[in-house]
Amino acid sequence: MAKSERVSFEGSQGAMLDARLELPAGPPRAYALFAHCFSCSKNNLAATRVSKALAEHGIAVLRFDFTGLGASEGDFANTNFSSNVDDLIRAAEFLRDEYEAPSLLVGHSLGGAAVIVAAEKVPGVKAVATIAAPADATNVTRQFAGDVEKIAREGEALVQLEGRPFTIRRQFLDDIAEAKVEDAARALKAALLIAHSPTDATVGIENATRLFVAARHPKSFIGLEGADHLLTRREDADHAARVIAAWAERYLPADPLPEAPDAPPEKNSAVVSETGAGKFLSWAAAGQARFLVDEPEDVGGLDAGPSPFELLSVALAACTTMTLRMYAGHKELELGRITTRVKHAKEEGADVFSRAISVEGEVPAELQDKLVEIASKCPVHRTLERGAQIRTAYEAGSTDA
């Protein structure tokens, strides 16, 4: 299963930047960087959903708070577009030194403009994806248009952005005026995906047009119809995440894991084949399902899938829930959703499976007792209690089922 780790690294202004590294199940096929929107954080919906979706596709993603934002150190008032680009370069160096250089850059809003500009300074980048990115960095001043004159006149002003106060200084305005986002798009050597909503009221759709026209092929555009600028609706963030993950497949290394085995030819059978990654990581196939199995890290595994005893617990829990549903159907009982929880443990050398049954809604005490009794009649329960015969043979020359 995918997991998230908290990491940190030194930013361009010497402050420690807080980050999350989203890791896929098994060895990452590639690494990516995510740049969040202006005055946002690494934990906004677009950043988290896109990062997790890419991790589900085998791509590890580092998302971090720019200097002075979120949980990162530093003074936001001393930052600007150029320092954000430099923070991105530092993040890429961190990945290269500690893990692997990023081959994909993803940016949202001003973060999208930043990844376009940063791309030429990050060796090994194969693809760049933007969400609601401006073609001109000065577009960001629309968010505090009423304060621009005061900033220019007095040197700084306290402005409200998404309901929070931020100090913006004249140097920020001067810096974004010098940013050449379209020129960077024109010079971009990596593949480019531009995702933008035609109804974006913060960064208009014409920005996507300008970037697309400026960039050379390979380039792609996807319309995020109905989405707002921050992708505040979960379904919009999920859609953008799926599109970026699918698009990136073409430009990133192939999945390092071999293909899952074919379905077993017989019913009530399963096949498990090693992937070659890690010490225990294997593909499992049962019926039409394909999934990874593994062992926990404390015994040498990658913790990239359920362990054998966890699968045994799943079998008991599944059989129990199904048996109770069959009983309810036979007795024409109106039962709510049935849930069975099973935990395996070793107690004085013996294997113990602790099982808990719950049903949504009110269940009379006498029926609760009956359900506990029926649970003991599930086939997996009976098999575990009485034991089973296991016959093993060596199948010469066989590599799959």
C-alpha positions in Angstrom: 0.0 0.0 0.0 1.1 3.5 -0.7 2.6 5.5 2.3 3.5 9.0 3.1 6.7 10.1 4.9 7.5 13.5 6.4 10.9 14.9 5.3 12.6 18.2 5.2 15.4 20.0 3.3 17.1 23.4 3.2 15.4 25.9 0.9 17.0 28.6 -1.2 17.0 31.2 1.6 18.5 28.8 4.2 15.2 28.0 5.9 14.2 24.3 6.5 11.3 23.4 4.3 8.7 20.9 5.4 7.7 18.2 2.9 5.8 15.0 2.4 7.0 12.2 0.2 4.2 10.1 -1.2 5.6 6.6 -1.9 4.0 3.9 -4.0 3.6 0.2 -3.1 6.9 -1.4 -4.1 9.9 0.4 -5.7 9.1 3.7 -7.3 9.3 3.7 -11.1 10.1 7.5 -11.1 10.1 10.5 -8.8 8.1 13.7 -9.2 7.9 17.2 -7.6 4.7 19.1 -6.9 4.6 22.9 -6.6 1.5 24.3 -4.8 -0.4 27.5 -5.6 0.4 31.0 -4.4 0.0 31.4 -0.7 -1.3 27.8 -0.4 0.4 24.8 1.2 1.5 21.3 0.3 -1.7 20.0 2.0 -4.3 21.7 -0.2 -6.7 19.4 -2.1 -5.0 19.6 -5.5 -1.5 18.9 -4.1 -2.6 15.9 -1.9 -4.9 14.3 -4.5 -2.6 14.6 -7.4 0.4 13.3 -5.4 -1.5 10.3 -4.0 -2.9 9.4 -7.5 0.6 9.5 -9.0 1.9 7.3 -6.1 -0.9 4.8 -6.9 0.7 4.7 -10.5 4.1 3.9 -9.0 5.5 7.4 -9.0 6.9 8.8 -5.8 6.0 12.5 -5.3 7.6 15.2 -3.1 5.2 18.0 -2.2 6.6 20.7 0.0 5.7 24.1 1.5 7.6 27.0 -0.1 9.6 29.2 2.2 7.5 31.0 4.8 4.3 28.9 4.1 2.6 26.0 5.7 5.0 24.2 8.1 8.2 25.6 6.5 10.5 28.0 8.1 11.4 31.5 6.8 9.6 34.8 6.2 7.1 34.8 3.3 7.5 38.6 2.9 11.1 38.0 1.8 10.1 35.5 -0.9 9.1 36.0 -4.5 8.6 34.0 -7.7 12.3 33.6 -8.2 12.8 32.2 -4.7 10.0 29.7 -5.4 11.8 28.5 -8.5 15.0 28.2 -6.5 13.1 26.3 -3.7 12.0 23.9 -6.5 15.6 23.4 -7.6 16.6 22.7 -4.0 13.8 20.2 -3.7 15.0 18.5 -6.9 18.6 18.4 -5.5 17.3 16.8 -2.3 15.5 14.1 -4.2 18.5 13.5 -6.4 20.9 13.2 -3.4 18.6 11.2 -1.1 16.5 9.1 -3.6 16.4 9.8 -7.3 16.3 12.8 -9.5 12.7 13.8 -10.5 11.6 13.1 -14.0 8.2 14.8 -13.6 7.3 18.3 -12.4 3.7 19.2 -11.5 2.6 22.7 -10.5 -0.7 24.3 -9.6 -1.5 28.0 -10.4 1.7 30.1 -9.8 3.4 26.8 -8.9 2.6 25.7 -12.5 4.4 28.8 -13.8 7.3 28.0 -11.5 7.7 24.4 -12.7 7.8 25.6 -16.3 10.6 28.1 -15.5 12.4 25.6 -13.2 12.4 22.7 -15.7 15.5 23.8 -17.6 17.4 23.9 -14.3 16.4 20.4 -13.2 18.4 17.8 -15.1 16.5 14.7 -16.2 13.0 16.2 -16.3 11.0 14.3 -19.0 7.5 15.8 -18.4 5.9 18.9 -16.9 2.2 19.2 -16.0 0.4 22.4 -14.9 -3.0 23.1 -13.4 -4.5 26.5 -13.8 -1.1 28.1 -14.5 -0.8 31.7 -15.5 1.1 32.6 -18.7 2.2 35.8 -17.0 3.3 35.7 -13.3 1.9 39.2 -12.8 -1.6 37.6 -13.0 -1.2 36.8 -9.3 -1.6 40.5 -8.4 -5.3 40.2 -9.3 -5.7 38.5 -6.0 -4.7 41.7 -4.2 -5.3 44.3 -6.9 -6.6 46.9 -4.4 -3.3 46.9 -2.6 -0.8 47.0 -5.5 -0.6 50.9 -5.5 0.0 50.9 -1.8 2.8 48.3 -2.1 4.4 50.3 -4.9 4.1 53.5 -2.9 5.0 52.4 0.6 7.1 49.4 -0.1 4.8 46.8 1.4 1.3 46.1 2.5 -0.6 43.5 4.5 -3.0 41.8 2.1 -5.8 39.2 2.5 -5.4 36.0 0.5 -8.0 33.3 0.9 -9.0 34.9 4.2 -5.4 35.0 5.6 -3.1 38.0 6.0 0.2 38.1 4.1 2.8 40.8 3.8 3.6 41.6 0.1 6.6 43.8 -0.6 7.6 45.8 -3.6 10.4 43.4 -4.4 7.8 40.7 -5.1 6.1 42.9 -7.7 9.4 43.8 -9.3 10.4 40.1 -9.4 7.2 38.8 -11.0 7.4 41.6 -13.6 10.7 40.1 -14.7 9.4 36.5 -14.9 9.3 35.2 -18.5 6.9 32.2 -18.2 5.9 32.1 -21.9 9.6 32.3 -22.9 10.3 29.3 -20.6 7.4 27.4 -22.1 8.8 28.1 -25.6 12.2 26.8 -24.6 10.8 23.8 -22.7 12.4 20.5 -23.9 10.1 18.3 -21.8 6.6 17.1 -22.7 4.0 19.6 -21.4 0.4 19.0 -20.2 -1.8 22.0 -19.5 -4.9 21.4 -17.4 -7.2 24.4 -17.1 -10.9 25.1 -16.4 -12.6 27.3 -19.0 -14.6 28.9 -16.1 -11.5 29.7 -13.9 -12.3 33.1 -12.5 -8.8 33.6 -11.0 -6.6 32.6 -13.9 -8.5 32.9 -17.1 -8.5 30.2 -19.8 -6.6 32.5 -22.2 -3.5 31.8 -20.1 -3.7 28.1 -21.1 -4.0 29.2 -24.7 -0.9 31.3 -24.5 1.1 28.6 -22.9 -0.1 26.0 -25.3 0.7 28.2 -28.4 4.2 29.0 -27.0 5.2 25.5 -26.2 6.5 23.0 -28.8 5.4 19.4 -29.1 4.9 17.1 -27.4 2.2 19.1 -25.7 -1.3 18.3 -24.5 -4.3 20.2 -23.1 -7.2 19.0 -20.9 -10.2 21.1 -20.0 -11.3 20.9 -16.4 -14.9 21.8 -17.1 -16.8 23.1 -14.1 -13.8 23.3 -11.8 -12.8 26.4 -9.8 -9.3 27.7 -9.6 -8.4 25.8 -6.4 -10.1 22.6 -7.4 -12.1 22.8 -4.1 -14.5 20.1 -5.2 -13.0 16.7 -4.5 -14.2 15.3 -7.8 -12.4 18.0 -9.8 -9.2 17.4 -7.9 -9.6 13.6 -8.4 -10.2 14.1 -12.2 -7.1 16.3 -12.6 -5.1 13.7 -10.7 -6.2 10.8 -12.8 -5.6 12.7 -16.1 -2.1 13.7 -15.1 -1.2 10.2 -13.8 -2.4 8.6 -17.1 -0.7 11.2 -19.3 2.6 10.9 -17.5 2.7 7.1 -18.2 4.0 7.8 -21.7 7.0 9.8 -20.7 8.2 8.0 -17.6 10.1 4.7 -17.2 8.1 1.5 -17.4 6.8 -0.1 -14.2 9.8 -2.0 -12.7 7.5 -4.8 -11.6 6.8 -7.6 -13.9 3.2 -8.1 -15.0 0.8 -9.9 -12.7 0.3 -13.6 -13.4 -2.6 -14.9 -15.4 -5.7 -16.0 -13.6 -5.5 -19.6 -12.3 -7.2 -22.0 -14.7 -9.2 -23.7 -11.9 -11.8 -22.2 -9.5 -10.9 -22.0 -5.8 -7.2 -21.7 -6.6 -4.6 -18.9 -6.4 -1.1 -18.2 -7.8 1.6 -16.1 -6.2 4.8 -15.1 -8.1 7.8 -13.1 -7.0 8.3 -9.7 -8.5 12.0 -9.6 -8.0 11.7 -6.3 -6.1 12.5 -6.4 -2.4 12.9 -9.5 -0.4 9.3 -10.8 -0.4 7.2 -8.6 -2.7 5.0 -10.8 -4.9 2.1 -10.7 -7.3 -1.0 -12.7 -6.3 -3.8 -13.7 -8.6 -7.1 -15.2 -7.5 -10.1 -15.3 -9.7 -10.1 -12.0 -11.6 -8.3 -10.1 -8.9 -4.6 -9.1 -9.0 -2.8 -7.6 -6.0 0.6 -7.4 -4.3 1.5 -9.4 -1.2 4.4 -8.7 1.0 5.8 -8.7 4.6 6.2 -5.8 7.0 9.4 -3.8 7.1 10.4 -5.2 10.5 10.9 -8.6 8.9 12.6 -7.4 5.8 9.7 -6.7 3.5 8.6 -3.4 1.9 5.1 -3.4 3.5 3.7 -3.0 0.0 0.8 -5.4 0.4 -0.9 -7.6 2.9 1.1 -10.4 4.6 0.1 -14.1 4.4 -1.5 -14.0 7.9 -3.3 -10.8 7.0 -4.7 -12.5 4.0 -5.8 -15.4 6.2 -7.5 -12.9 8.4 -9.2 -11.4 5.4 -10.4 -14.9 4.4 -12.0 -15.4 7.8 -13.5 -12.0 7.9 -14.9 -12.3 4.4 -16.3 -15.7 5.0 -17.9 -14.6 8.2 -19.6 -11.5 6.6 -20.9 -13.6 3.7 -22.1 -16.4 5.9 -24.1 -13.9 8.0 -25.6 -12.3 4.9 -26.7 -15.7 3.6 -28.2 -16.5 7.0 -30.1 -13.1 7.0 -31.4 -13.8 3.5 -32.5 -17.3 4.4 -34.3 -16.1 7.5 -35.6 -13.0 5.7 -34.0 -10.7 8.3 -33.6 -7.0 7.6 -30.0 -6.5 8.6 -28.0 -3.4 7.9 -24.4 -3.5 6.6 -22.4 -6.3 8.2 -18.8 -5.7 9.1 -16.4 -8.3 10.4 -13.0 -7.4 11.9 -10.3 -10.1 12.4 -7.0 -9.7 14.1 -4.3 -12.5 14.2 -1.8 -12.9 17.1 0.5 -15.4 18.6 -0.5 -16.3 22.2 1.8 -18.7 24.1 2.8 -20.3 20.8 -0.7 -20.7 19.5 -2.3 -18.8 16.6 -5.4 -16.8 17.8 -7.8 -15.0 15.5 -9.9 -12.5 17.4 -13.1 -11.7 15.5 -15.6 -8.9 16.1 -19.0 -8.6 14.2 -21.0 -5.5 13.9 -24.3 -4.6 12.0 -25.5 -1.1 11.2 -28.8 -0.3 13.0 -30.5 -1.8 16.0 -30.0 -5.5 16.6 -31.9 -7.2 19.5 -29.6 -9.0 22.0 -31.0 -12.4 21.2 -30.2 -11.9 17.5 -26.7 -10.7 18.4 -26.1 -14.0 20.2 -27.5 -15.9 17.2 -25.2 -14.1 14.7 -22.2 -15.0 16.9 -23.3 -18.6 16.8 -23.8 -18.5 13.0 -20.4 -16.9 12.5 -18.7 -20.1 13.9 -20.3 -22.1 11.1 -18.6 -20.2 8.2 -16.5 -22.6 6.1 -13.2 -20.8 6.7 -13.8 -20.8 10.5 -14.4 -24.6 10.4 -11.3 -25.2 8.2 -9.1 -23.3 10.6 -10.5 -25.1 13.6 -10.2 -28.6 12.3 -7.1 -28.1 10.2 -6.5 -29.1 6.6 -4.4 -31.5 4.6 -1.8 -29.8 2.3 -0.3 -31.6 -0.6 2.8 -30.1 -2.2 4.5 -31.2 -5.5 7.3 -29.6 -7.5 6.2 -28.6 -11.0 9.3 -28.7 -13.2 9.8 -26.0 -15.7 6.8 -24.0 -14.6 7.1 -20.2 -14.2 3.4 -19.3 -14.0 0.0 -20.9 -13.6 
